[in-house]
Amino acid sequence: MELNKYQKKAVSHVNGPALVLAVPGAGKTTVLIHRTNNLIENHNINPDSILSITFSRASANDMKERYNTTFPNFQSTAIKFSTIHSFSYTILREYAYRKNIKYTLLEGKNTPINKNALLRKIYLEINGEYITEERLEGIVNTIGYIKNMCFDIDEYMLNNNVEINNFKEIYMYYENYKLQNHLIDFDDMLVLTYKVLKEDKYLLNKYRNKYNYIQVDEGQDTSKIQMEIIKTIAYPNNNLFIVADDDQSIYGFRGAFPKGLLEFKKIYPKAKIFYMEENFRSSKNIVNVSNKFIKQNTLRYDKNLFTENEDVRPIQIVKAKTVLDQYEYLVGELKKYDELSNTAILYRNNISTLGLIEYLEKNNIPFHLRDMKISLFNHWMINDIVAFLTLAKDDTNISAFEKIYYKMRGFVYKKYINYIKTLNFNSSVFDRILLYPGLDEEYKQKIIELKRDFKYLSRLKPCEAISFIEEDLKYERYLRENSLKLGYTYDSLKTILFDLKLIAKNTPSIEVFLSRLKYLDYLSKKSVQAKNGVVLSTIHAAKGLEFKNVYMIDLVDGDFPTSNSIEAFYKGNYDLLEEERRLFYVGMTRAKEVLDLVTIKNRNDKKVESSKFLVEIEEMFKK
């Protein structure tokens, strides 16, 4: 492959620190493998002394494979292509062997103790209730963030509003349990490796002497502790070559630390900075608008994204009246394409998939759902609706009742639940509450009315049933009062109800509706392996990918950018909003030829505003 002049400059760098700022589609992997070969072939660098760090196993394998294909005469067997975690674990295993310590990994396929199972158990023990999948993911991410940012737990608690009940107690319990049982998770690999490098001079010198040249891919995704490990190994020669794009740093919630890139010259005053600003991927229409858009950010290197590619089709801003109109528009567009695997529908949150996959399935459009760690059909709110309907059909079901008794009108107390568990399981949960000693007549009447309402609920059509749960059983009131505490906006939770009603409208009975949910869940899980449909993905999961056609949907203010980031911006904190803008930019730059930005005017019978970012782009069109 012929390199352009910007790539050649970066490839020719040999000694000392260097930062390569590579825009989307600039060929950063190409530069890394050519620079590797340049070190070996033209500068007689021992392949054993080159360490290339990437941030996923797939990227490491891809880089090695591309190196072997491009330079078949210089096989990469001696070159270390590794993830930062794998590299850290190598050091940690050697340390453990020398010190006669046996670490057991909590994560991975063959672990005797599972991290998530352990955290579920700890949460139940401390809070006395079962944890939802979303909340579990929140705890895992928060623990990871603390470790990756090198925070002390007290320091973190002092400066952050944590929505998880008794988080510090959960954190301390988890950390102490691991310590006592020699267990480690992926975050501990980094923390312990950094500690080892600071304390064990033998291992520090061994790895410093072994790897004289260190290359880092996706440098904008490195966390503070990852960068400290890399810097420690690179010292004192500092032959550190980082390829990054500060404009694509979108993992702040996981501890990514782009500030380290912005201060690179401060850390290494003699560092070289190379700019790779040519995009080989996208049409001129997409590149020009994306370049102007990202320049709205202030916390960045001043780069100018450009391309020699031709104009293909202007970016379209589509303003659908309702969510259903948005789906109709997408279906109409998708039916134009014979091959769908080169087309993607991208969104800010997985919540966008619920109504979308119902609509695609009804229109016989195959889809490939990418990287949804938690099935949306395990969302606590969908489980709530299922529990209401299950109890309506069988009012002896104590398990369903236990999930929702405090989320509806009637003021059923925990003590009543504990009491009725001791009674005949074949009788109605409501009849069992009426047997509780000392209930006054007014309260008994409320329970009798509740029993009657669930009987009535069992006879309703599914869509009417959801509305009845929402309004008459006061589930909507529970959502409104608790949304922020649960980490959601009220509007986003109403959207889930809207999508459930959309699915319910097409089903004749509650039983068929529940079966439909199970079927869509099955299709979603199955689609992860399917490669022949339109790709459905969060923008986070689509990073690093490219598609001929991209449709970014649900571009509503408060959702994208998030209401939290907008609020922080008005208080003088620009970081969150700028990361949201980077995320939007990453979505835009996945597209090669077609880019449609789709918003809606009304949701849940309420007017909503287009994303602030769409307004910015519209202003650019006018200039």
C-alpha positions in Angstrom: 0.0 0.0 0.0 1.2 3.5 -0.9 1.5 5.8 2.1 0.6 9.5 1.9 3.1 12.1 3.1 1.4 12.4 6.6 1.6 8.6 7.2 5.2 8.5 6.0 6.2 11.1 8.5 4.7 9.1 11.3 6.1 5.8 10.1 9.6 7.2 9.9 9.7 8.2 13.6 12.2 6.0 15.5 13.4 7.2 18.9 11.8 9.3 21.6 8.1 9.9 22.4 5.6 10.6 19.6 1.9 11.2 19.4 0.1 10.5 16.2 -3.3 12.3 16.0 -5.2 10.2 13.5 -8.7 11.4 12.4 -11.4 8.8 11.6 -10.6 6.7 8.6 -7.0 7.9 8.4 -5.4 4.4 8.4 -4.0 4.3 11.9 -3.5 0.5 11.8 -1.7 0.8 8.5 0.7 3.3 10.1 1.4 1.1 13.2 2.2 -2.0 11.1 4.4 0.0 8.6 6.2 1.7 11.5 6.8 -1.7 13.1 8.3 -3.0 9.9 10.4 0.2 9.5 12.0 -0.3 12.9 12.9 -3.9 12.1 13.9 -3.7 8.4 15.6 -0.2 8.3 16.8 0.3 11.8 17.8 -3.3 12.8 15.5 -3.2 15.9 15.1 -6.6 17.4 11.4 -7.7 17.0 11.5 -9.1 20.5 11.9 -5.6 21.9 8.8 -4.1 20.3 5.6 -4.1 22.3 2.3 -3.1 20.5 -0.6 -2.4 22.9 -4.2 -2.5 21.7 -7.4 -2.4 23.7 -9.2 -5.6 22.5 -8.1 -9.1 21.7 -9.7 -8.8 18.3 -7.7 -5.7 17.5 -4.4 -7.4 18.6 -5.2 -10.4 16.4 -6.2 -8.1 13.5 -3.0 -6.1 13.8 -0.9 -9.3 13.8 -2.7 -10.8 10.9 -2.4 -7.5 8.9 1.3 -7.3 9.6 1.9 -10.9 8.4 -0.2 -10.3 5.2 1.5 -7.0 4.4 5.1 -8.1 5.3 5.1 -11.9 4.6 9.0 -11.9 4.7 9.0 -10.4 8.3 6.7 -12.7 10.3 5.5 -11.2 13.5 6.1 -14.2 15.8 8.6 -12.3 17.9 6.6 -9.1 18.0 4.3 -8.7 20.9 0.8 -7.6 19.9 -1.2 -7.5 23.2 -4.0 -6.0 25.1 -3.0 -3.9 28.1 -4.8 -6.4 30.4 -3.0 -9.4 28.9 0.4 -7.7 29.1 -0.3 -6.7 32.8 -1.4 -10.2 33.6 1.9 -11.6 32.2 3.8 -9.4 34.7 1.4 -10.2 37.6 1.7 -14.0 37.0 5.4 -13.8 37.1 5.3 -11.8 40.3 2.8 -14.3 41.8 5.1 -17.2 40.9 8.1 -15.6 42.4 6.2 -14.7 45.6 4.3 -18.0 45.8 0.9 -16.3 45.5 -2.0 -17.9 43.7 -4.4 -15.5 42.1 -7.8 -16.7 40.8 -9.4 -14.7 38.1 -13.1 -13.6 38.7 -13.8 -12.9 35.0 -13.7 -15.0 31.9 -15.2 -18.2 30.7 -13.5 -20.7 33.1 -13.7 -18.9 36.4 -14.8 -20.9 39.5 -16.2 -17.8 41.1 -18.1 -15.3 38.9 -17.6 -11.5 39.5 -21.3 -10.7 38.7 -22.6 -13.5 40.9 -20.4 -12.3 43.7 -21.6 -8.7 43.4 -25.2 -9.9 43.3 -24.7 -11.8 46.5 -23.0 -8.8 48.2 -25.8 -6.4 47.1 -28.5 -8.8 48.4 -26.7 -9.2 51.7 -26.2 -5.4 52.2 -29.4 -4.0 50.7 -31.8 -6.9 51.4 -33.1 -6.9 47.8 -32.2 -8.5 44.5 -30.2 -6.3 42.1 -31.4 -5.5 38.5 -29.1 -6.1 35.6 -28.9 -2.4 34.9 -27.9 -1.6 38.5 -25.3 -4.4 38.4 -23.8 -3.0 35.3 -23.7 0.4 37.0 -21.8 -1.0 40.0 -19.3 -2.9 37.8 -18.7 0.3 35.7 -18.3 2.5 38.8 -15.8 0.1 40.5 -13.9 0.0 37.2 -13.9 3.8 36.9 -12.6 4.2 40.5 -9.7 1.7 39.8 -8.9 3.1 36.3 -8.8 6.7 37.5 -6.6 5.7 40.5 -9.2 7.1 43.0 -9.4 6.3 46.7 -13.0 5.2 47.5 -13.4 8.0 50.1 -12.2 10.6 47.6 -14.6 9.3 45.0 -17.6 9.3 47.4 -16.8 12.8 48.4 -16.8 14.2 44.9 -19.5 12.2 43.2 -23.2 11.7 43.6 -23.6 7.9 43.7 -27.2 6.6 43.0 -26.5 3.1 44.3 -27.6 2.4 47.9 -24.7 1.7 50.3 -22.2 1.7 47.4 -19.2 2.3 49.7 -20.2 -0.8 51.8 -20.6 -2.9 48.7 -17.2 -1.7 47.3 -15.4 -2.4 50.6 -17.0 -5.8 51.1 -16.1 -6.8 47.5 -12.5 -5.6 47.8 -11.9 -7.3 51.2 -13.5 -10.5 50.0 -11.1 -10.6 47.0 -8.1 -9.8 49.2 -8.9 -12.6 51.7 -9.5 -15.1 48.9 -6.7 -14.1 46.5 -9.3 -13.2 43.8 -8.7 -10.6 41.1 -10.8 -9.0 38.4 -9.7 -7.3 35.2 -9.3 -3.9 36.9 -7.2 -5.5 39.7 -4.8 -6.7 37.0 -4.0 -3.1 36.3 -3.9 -1.9 39.9 -1.7 -4.7 41.1 0.6 -4.6 38.1 1.3 -0.9 38.6 1.9 -1.6 42.3 4.3 -4.4 41.4 6.2 -2.2 39.0 6.7 0.4 41.7 7.8 -2.1 44.3 9.6 -4.9 42.5 12.8 -3.5 40.9 13.7 -6.9 39.3 10.5 -7.1 37.3 10.5 -3.4 36.5 14.0 -3.6 35.0 13.3 -6.9 33.3 10.4 -5.5 31.3 12.1 -2.1 30.7 15.1 -3.9 29.2 12.9 -6.3 27.3 10.7 -3.7 25.5 12.7 -0.8 24.2 9.9 0.3 21.8 6.3 0.6 22.9 3.4 1.4 20.5 -0.1 2.2 21.7 -3.2 1.9 19.5 -6.4 3.9 20.4 -4.5 6.0 22.9 -7.6 8.1 23.6 -9.2 5.1 25.3 -6.4 4.5 27.8 -7.3 5.1 31.4 -5.1 6.9 33.9 -3.7 3.7 35.4 -3.1 2.1 32.0 -1.1 5.1 30.8 0.9 5.0 34.1 1.8 1.3 33.4 2.8 2.1 29.9 4.8 5.2 30.9 6.6 3.3 33.7 7.8 0.6 31.3 8.8 3.1 28.6 11.0 5.1 31.0 13.8 6.2 30.7 14.3 5.9 26.9 10.7 6.9 26.4 10.5 5.3 23.0 6.7 5.6 23.2 4.6 5.9 20.0 0.9 6.6 20.6 -1.7 6.7 17.9 -4.9 8.4 19.0 -7.7 10.7 18.3 -8.8 12.9 21.2 -12.0 13.6 19.2 -13.0 10.0 19.5 -12.6 9.6 23.2 -16.0 8.3 24.3 -15.4 6.0 27.2 -15.2 8.5 30.1 -17.6 6.4 32.1 -15.0 3.6 32.0 -12.1 5.8 33.0 -10.7 6.8 29.6 -8.4 9.8 30.2 -8.0 11.9 27.1 -6.5 14.7 29.3 -3.3 12.6 29.2 -3.1 13.1 25.5 -3.8 16.9 25.8 -0.9 17.1 28.2 1.5 14.9 26.2 3.9 17.8 25.4 3.9 18.8 29.0 4.8 15.2 30.1 7.3 14.9 27.2 8.6 18.3 26.2 10.7 16.9 23.4 7.9 14.8 22.0 7.0 14.9 18.3 3.4 15.3 17.3 2.2 14.1 13.9 -1.1 14.9 12.3 -2.9 12.4 10.1 -6.0 14.4 9.0 -6.9 12.8 5.7 -10.0 10.6 5.8 -10.1 7.7 3.3 -13.5 6.4 4.4 -16.2 9.0 3.9 -17.6 11.2 1.1 -16.6 14.9 1.1 -20.2 15.8 2.2 -19.9 13.8 5.4 -16.2 14.8 6.1 -16.8 18.6 5.7 -19.8 18.7 8.1 -18.2 16.4 10.6 -15.1 18.5 10.7 -17.1 21.7 11.3 -19.2 20.0 13.9 -16.4 18.6 16.1 -14.6 22.0 16.1 -17.4 23.2 18.4 -15.5 21.4 21.2 -12.8 23.3 23.0 -10.9 20.6 24.9 -9.1 19.2 21.8 -6.1 19.4 19.5 -6.9 21.7 16.5 -7.2 19.3 13.6 -8.6 19.7 10.1 -10.4 16.6 8.9 -10.3 16.5 5.0 -10.7 14.0 2.2 -9.9 13.6 -1.5 -13.1 11.6 -1.9 -15.9 13.0 -4.1 -19.2 14.4 -2.9 -21.8 11.6 -3.0 -25.0 12.6 -1.2 -25.6 15.5 1.2 -26.3 14.6 4.9 -30.0 14.5 5.4 -31.7 15.8 8.6 -35.1 14.0 8.9 -37.7 15.3 11.2 -40.3 12.7 11.8 -43.6 13.6 13.5 -43.7 10.6 15.8 -41.7 7.5 16.7 -43.9 5.5 14.3 -43.2 7.9 11.5 -39.5 7.5 12.2 -39.8 3.7 11.9 -41.8 4.0 8.7 -39.1 6.2 7.3 -36.4 3.7 8.2 -38.3 0.8 6.7 -38.9 2.7 3.5 -35.1 3.4 3.3 -34.0 -0.1 4.1 -36.3 -1.6 1.5 -34.1 0.2 -1.1 -31.1 -1.9 -0.4 -30.5 -5.5 -1.6 -27.6 -6.0 0.8 -28.3 -4.8 4.4 -25.1 -5.8 6.2 -23.4 -2.6 5.0 -26.1 -0.5 6.5 -26.4 0.5 10.2 -29.0 2.1 12.5 -27.1 3.8 15.3 -28.5 5.2 18.6 -27.3 6.6 21.9 -29.0 4.0 24.2 -30.1 0.4 23.8 -33.5 1.5 24.9 -34.0 2.5 21.2 -34.1 -1.1 20.1 -37.3 -2.2 21.7 -39.9 -0.7 19.3 -37.4 -0.8 16.4 -37.0 -4.6 16.3 -40.7 -5.1 16.6 -41.2 -2.9 13.5 -38.4 -4.5 11.6 -39.6 -8.0 12.3 -43.2 -7.1 11.3 -41.8 -5.8 8.0 -39.6 -8.9 7.4 -36.4 -6.9 7.6 -33.5 -9.0 9.0 -31.3 -7.4 11.6 -28.0 -8.0 13.4 -28.0 -6.7 16.9 -24.5 -5.8 17.9 -22.9 -6.3 21.4 -25.9 -5.9 23.7 -24.4 -7.1 26.9 -27.7 -7.0 28.8 -30.8 -8.1 27.0 -33.3 -5.2 26.8 -36.0 -7.8 27.6 -34.4 -8.2 31.0 -34.9 -4.5 31.8 -36.5 -4.1 35.2 -39.4 -2.1 33.8 -40.3 -4.8 31.2 -40.1 -7.3 34.0 -42.4 -5.1 36.1 -45.1 -5.1 33.3 -44.7 -8.8 32.9 -45.1 -9.3 36.7 -48.3 -7.2 36.7 -49.8 -9.2 33.8 -48.7 -12.5 35.3 -50.3 -11.7 38.6 -53.5 -10.6 36.8 -53.6 -14.1 35.2 -52.7 -15.9 38.5 -53.2 -13.9 41.6 -51.6 -16.7 43.7 -48.2 -15.9 42.2 -46.2 -14.5 45.1 -43.1 -14.1 43.1 -44.8 -11.7 40.6 -46.4 -9.9 43.5 -43.1 -9.4 45.3 -41.6 -7.6 42.3 -44.4 -4.9 42.1 -46.3 -4.6 45.5 -44.5 -1.3 46.3 -44.8 0.1 42.8 -48.6 0.5 42.7 -51.4 2.0 44.7 -52.6 0.2 47.9 -49.6 0.7 50.3 -48.7 -3.0 50.7 -45.9 -3.3 53.3 -43.0 -5.6 53.3 -44.2 -7.1 56.6 -47.4 -8.3 54.8 -45.3 -10.0 52.1 -43.3 -11.9 54.8 -46.6 -12.9 56.5 -48.4 -14.2 53.4 -45.4 -16.3 52.5 -46.3 -18.4 55.6 -49.8 -19.1 54.4 -51.4 -21.4 51.8 -49.7 -20.7 48.4 -52.8 -21.9 46.5 -54.9 -18.9 47.6 -54.9 -15.3 46.3 -52.1 -13.1 47.6 -54.8 -10.5 48.3 -56.9 -12.9 50.3 -53.8 -13.8 52.3 -53.2 -10.1 53.1 -56.7 -9.8 54.4 -55.8 -12.5 57.1 -53.1 -10.3 58.5 -54.0 -9.6 62.2 -55.3 -6.2 63.1 -56.1 -4.7 59.7 -58.7 -1.9 59.8 -61.8 -2.1 57.6 -60.7 0.8 55.4 -57.4 -0.9 54.5 -59.2 -4.2 53.9 -61.5 -2.4 51.4 -58.4 -1.1 49.5 -57.0 -4.7 49.2 -60.4 -6.0 48.0 -60.5 -3.2 45.4 -57.0 -4.1 44.4 -58.0 -7.8 43.9 -60.9 -6.7 41.8 -58.7 -4.4 39.7 -56.3 -7.3 38.9 -59.3 -9.5 37.9 -60.4 -6.7 35.6 -56.9 -6.3 34.3 -56.8 -10.0 33.3 -59.7 -9.5 30.9 -58.3 -6.5 29.0 -56.6 -6.4 25.7 -52.8 -6.1 26.1 -52.5 -2.4 25.1 -55.4 -1.4 27.3 -53.9 -3.5 30.1 -50.6 -1.6 30.0 -52.5 1.7 30.1 -54.6 0.4 33.1 -51.3 -0.5 35.0 -49.9 2.9 34.1 -52.9 5.0 35.2 -55.3 3.1 37.4 -52.7 1.1 39.3 -50.5 4.2 39.6 -47.4 2.6 38.1 -46.8 5.9 36.2 -46.7 7.7 39.6 -44.0 5.3 40.8 -41.9 6.0 37.6 -42.3 9.7 37.9 -41.3 9.8 41.6 -38.4 7.3 41.2 -36.9 7.9 37.7 -34.0 10.0 38.7 -33.1 7.8 41.7 -33.1 4.8 39.3 -30.8 6.6 36.9 -33.3 7.5 34.2 -35.3 10.4 32.9 -39.0 10.1 33.3 -39.4 10.5 29.5 -37.1 7.7 28.7 -39.1 5.3 30.9 -42.3 6.5 29.3 -40.7 5.6 26.0 -40.4 2.0 27.1 -44.1 2.0 27.9 -44.8 3.4 24.5 -42.8 0.7 22.8 -44.5 -2.0 24.9 -47.9 -0.6 23.8 -46.6 -0.7 20.2 -45.9 -4.4 20.6 -49.2 -5.0 22.5 -51.3 -3.4 19.8 -50.5 -6.3 17.5 -51.4 -9.0 20.0 -55.0 -10.2 20.8 -54.4 -11.4 24.4 -52.1 -11.1 27.3 -50.8 -14.6 26.7 -49.9 -13.8 23.1 -48.3 -10.5 24.2 -46.1 -12.3 26.7 -45.2 -14.9 24.1 -44.4 -12.0 21.6 -41.9 -10.5 24.1 -40.2 -13.9 24.5 -40.0 -14.3 20.8 -38.5 -10.8 20.2 -36.0 -11.6 23.0 -35.1 -14.8 21.2 -34.7 -13.0 17.9 -32.5 -10.4 19.5 -30.1 -13.0 21.0 -30.1 -15.0 17.8 -29.4 -11.9 15.7 -26.0 -11.4 17.4 -24.7 -14.3 15.4 -26.6 -13.3 12.2 -24.5 -11.3 9.8 -26.9 -10.7 6.9 -29.2 -8.0 8.3 -29.1 -4.3 9.0 -26.7 -3.6 11.9 -28.4 -2.2 15.0 -25.9 -0.7 17.4 -25.2 1.9 20.1 -22.6 4.3 18.8 -20.2 3.1 21.5 -20.3 -0.5 20.2 -20.0 0.7 16.6 -16.7 2.6 17.2 -14.0 1.3 14.8 -16.6 0.1 12.3 -17.7 1.6 9.0 -20.8 1.3 6.8 -21.9 2.5 3.5 -25.2 3.8 4.9 -25.8 5.1 8.4 -29.0 6.2 10.1 -28.6 7.9 13.5 -32.0 7.9 15.2 -33.8 9.2 18.3 -31.8 12.5 18.2 -33.8 14.2 20.9 -32.5 16.8 23.3 -32.1 15.3 26.8 -31.5 11.9 25.3 -28.6 12.9 23.0 -27.0 14.9 24.4 -28.1 13.7 27.8 -29.9 16.0 30.2 -27.1 15.5 32.7 -24.5 16.8 30.2 -26.7 19.8 29.3 -27.2 20.6 33.0 -23.5 20.3 33.8 -22.7 22.6 30.8 -24.9 25.4 32.2 -23.1 25.0 35.5 -19.7 25.6 33.8 -18.6 21.9 33.4 -18.0 21.3 29.7 -16.5 17.8 29.9 -19.7 15.8 29.7 -21.3 17.7 26.9 -18.0 17.6 24.9 -17.9 13.8 25.3 -21.5 13.6 24.1 -20.4 15.7 21.0 -17.5 13.4 20.4 -19.9 10.4 20.6 -22.1 12.1 18.0 -19.1 12.7 15.8 -18.0 9.1 16.1 -21.5 8.1 14.9 -21.3 10.5 11.9 -17.9 9.3 10.8 -19.0 5.7 10.6 -20.7 6.5 7.3 -19.1 6.3 3.9 -21.8 7.6 1.6 -25.2 7.9 3.2 -25.8 9.7 6.5 -29.3 10.4 7.8 -29.8 12.2 11.1 -33.3 11.4 12.3 -35.3 13.1 15.1 -38.9 13.2 16.2 -41.2 16.1 17.1 -43.6 14.2 19.4 -43.1 11.4 21.9 -45.6 10.0 24.4 -48.1 12.6 23.1 -45.7 15.4 24.2 -43.6 17.8 22.1 -39.9 17.1 22.2 -37.0 19.2 20.9 -34.5 18.1 18.3 -31.0 17.4 19.6 -28.8 20.5 20.3 -26.3 18.9 17.9 -28.8 18.8 15.1 -29.5 22.5 15.6 -25.7 23.1 15.3 -25.5 21.1 12.1 -28.5 22.9 10.6 -26.8 26.2 11.3 -23.7 25.0 9.4 -25.9 24.2 6.4 -27.0 27.8 6.3 -23.5 29.3 6.2 
